[in-house]
Amino acid sequence: MKDLEYYMNLDYEIKLRKLSEEEGGGWFAEISQLPGCMSDGESYEEALTNLNDAKRAWIETSLELGRPIPEPTNPEDFSGQLRTRIKTGGTHESKGPFLLPANRIN
């Protein structure tokens, strides 16, 4: 079974941004793959330290409640392909063949 230390050692993507004076100043940090896992601080170092504490609490709580904990995705796992299904032929709202203008993509 995966434990707290297993999840704490995973390399989650951290989003960090400087807060404006209207937002109170300082720095904001979050792990978007762990919904609601966020923190802030006067410096980016403090924001990251606080985020690590929030991450630990988020994972501990999820483990205690038996909730699933998402693991980070590896960008190398993606092929780079985008596949889309497009309906060919047929009719659109019974007004004849379904055609898009030549300059439209979707």
Summary of the structure (lengths in Angstrom):
residues: 106
radius of gyration: 22.2
end to end distance: 45.4
largest distance: 62.4
contacts: 206
relative contact order: 0.14
helix: 31%
strand: 13%
